[in-house]
Amino acid sequence: MFDFKLTGADSINKEYKAFNTKVFDATQSGLITVYSEMTKQLQKHIQDEVYSPEAYTPKSYMRRIDYGGGTPIISVKNMDYEIKGMSLTFSYEPSGRNTRYPNSKFVDGDKLINAIENSDYTWKGTEHIPERHFWNNFVDDMVGASGQAERIFVKGMNTYQPDLQVKADGNMHTDGNETIFPQQLRIQGTDNSSTWGDEDLPF
């Protein structure tokens, strides 16, 4: 009688699960790294394109950041994130609430951003305020030709798990108010490279 015994299947299954765990954990780290860097970059855009004297110095009102009249738009308190599975949602919701101007129409975050971006103000003395495209410029930097967010994401993954040797294809675009990252990340941590499409990493 000839006996045939297959061994090693359990080991392969364990290795596969361990590899998937590595990828998942590295992805979480990469997403957190992206949020951290996005926060810094958004604050930089606000400082350079809204607050700097070169951008505009108010003459008809006082900025909250100058006298403590509420949470300024540059505050990290306006920024938040949520990670679900392998997806990151970055939120920015400034408030126009201002102790000096309690009846301001720009308490709502979207209206405030629009007012700054497009110089869409309603009170007297604001006709000379220039457009300051801090939000659009921030989004362009993150997902435009420079692809900062993708590079930060990949770097965050590789820092957490260097043996994965993650690479990306740079394929990103924006769609309305949402930013889509259709990743094709090549994970080279095994003998054979693995490709993770956007259905696997809906970043």
Phi, psi and omega in degrees: 000140181252120178261136176240121182236122178265125177237158176102347181298318179297321180295318179297317180298319179294319179295321179296315179296320180296320179295315178299322178295319177301313182295315181298311181297319179294323178297315178302316179296319178297319180293319178296321177298320178298314179300314181300316182287324178298321178300313180296317183292321178295318177299322179295317178297319179296315181298314186284323191253351178241311187271333187296148178303330180293330180281309179180138173244117184299142174238338184256359179202168176252138178285143179298327182295341182272339183222008176073034184270026182139180181282115181291159185294340181278350185294139177294345177297338179275354186245141181207168178213160175219133176246123175236115183061245180246027181242141177244132171246118177259127183242139174228114184225080178286160177239144177268011181299127189217125184294334179280332183232071187294342181260016181301141179276358187253036176291319179298133185299317181296319179294322180294313178300315180298320180297316180290315182297317189246010183053044184261070180257165186237353183258160184297141177094004182255003184297333184268359181286124182284161172292139179227102191271057183293320184287311179298320178294322177298312180297317179299319179296322183287317187234008178279208184299329182285336175057042184300316185300318181295316180296320178296318180300310181296318179298320179297320178296313183290330176293320181287320185222079187302329185287352177285331180050055183291139173228155181231162184262355178075021182265100181220156174202168176248150181222102182064232180272356183253147177252127185251132178243086178283085187286145165232081184271125178267114180265113185251035183274359178236183179297325179250134179289145179243138179254130179248111182276184185291343176286338179269324182234073181284071188287000000 
